[in-house]
Amino acid sequence: MTQAIRRSLLQTRLVVTQLIGDCVFCFFGLSAALWLRFFTPLRNLGFAAENSERYFVDYVPLLGLGTVLLLGTFFYLNLYDSRLLLRPHRAFALILKGLFFWFCVFLGTSLALKFEPPVSRLFVLFATATTLVCLLLWRYGMYRWLSASQYRESISQRVVILGWSAEAGRLVEAICQDSNLPYQVVGRIHSGPNVPITVPGVAELGRIKDLEDILGRHRPSILVVADLDLSREELESVAALCERLYIAFKIIPSFFQIFVSNLRLESISSVSILGVEDLPLDSLPRRLIKRSVDIVGALIGIVVSVPIVALLVFLIQRESPGPAIFYQERIGRGGRPFRMHKLRSMVVGAHLKDRESQSTQRNDARVTRVGAFMRRNNLDELPQFWNVLLGHMSLVGPRPERTFYVEQLSHQIPHYNPRHFVRPGMTGWAQVNGLRGDTSLVERIKYDLYYIENWSVWFDLQIMILTFVRLKRNAY
């Protein structure tokens, strides 16, 4: 899991680097077009600029607007997908598509609206060409550097094949022959009871009975099932294991014999495979939107809650001397632990009995009078605005659980670990539906997964509103 987290963080940094580079080179390309249009002999084409220097100053806001529109187009086309880091041809195609769309929109806007100074149509045409050249050179340079750097292996996805088939052979051949594919075949796992048959160029990793040990040792990013003679129970067991180990579960769909919901057909160099549909928050633009809302909300929450927290700290220490702020290790996004802040609602040392119960029981003797009031009104959660600001949590998401419970529940409850694909939240879809305290954990997980699969800004807003409307449901 540590390697997966490092790979994810590295991919995010590289995508952000691409975004910053695109911003710089877009502006540079637009500036180059402005220079060509008004500072070279081409200025005599069309209307002539009487004061070229002044035109440059006046055009700067338009250059900024053009850059923002172009980057917005690239976001819409999902150009900033980490899977494109080592796929230059696909990225170049999206850049061409984005620039064509930008040319039409920017030119149409300049004709429909009266800008001052007026936007030269030749400038827009030149800008499309110069920006394309700048972006392609920048992207190609980064791709060549990335391909030759130590990071290539780190961001390549490690693939393990379970079983074997003709389609699996085509898949391995395609990955090995195409250097643009960000995959690395680790080997295959024999799925039958007989002696493994050696496949040229593919390492034998072991048998399916040792699957958990093999996956734990090699830490692949993707497990591709090529043997569909496995029983439904075996496939379900393999899928559950991949889910628990944060490994993507894929199936080569030849003679597809089982029904799996929410699948999307993908292809690797013309070889078709089926995989679970991408989640909404897998997209960098959506993650940036959610993070922006979190930062603004956390800042507002901190400012508004400061006097309330100060009063509660005084009341807590007056009733039960000791630290008023309680720090507890919880599990966050990607399975990473963090320290969650809470106002202490129990007597000092109450956490030593936490292992006796997963949730605080109704009328728990450890809860103080001030603590009971805070819990009923969710006031003990106010310090978590700091966790949101620091990036440990989100305003909305699955509630974080303690480390030793995660270790237990991930083996006891199906589909438990996918709730760690997103940041945990101060409130969540399960909580506003009354699933908190001593309620069904299985039902709570269902609501958490529904939220992850159906996330949107409006869904977050709905949950935040319902948090205040349904404030006291099962709060004790």
Beta strands, then each sheet from edge to edge (+ up, - down):
strand 1: 157-162
strand 2: 183-190
strand 3: 204-207
strand 4: 222-225
strand 5: 248-251
strand 6: 263-268
strand 7: 271-276
strand 8: 325-331
strand 9: 337-343
strand 10: 394-396
strand 11: 425-427
sheet 1: 3+ 2+ 1+ 4+ 5+ 7- 6+
sheet 2: 8+ 9-
sheet 3: 10+ 11+
end
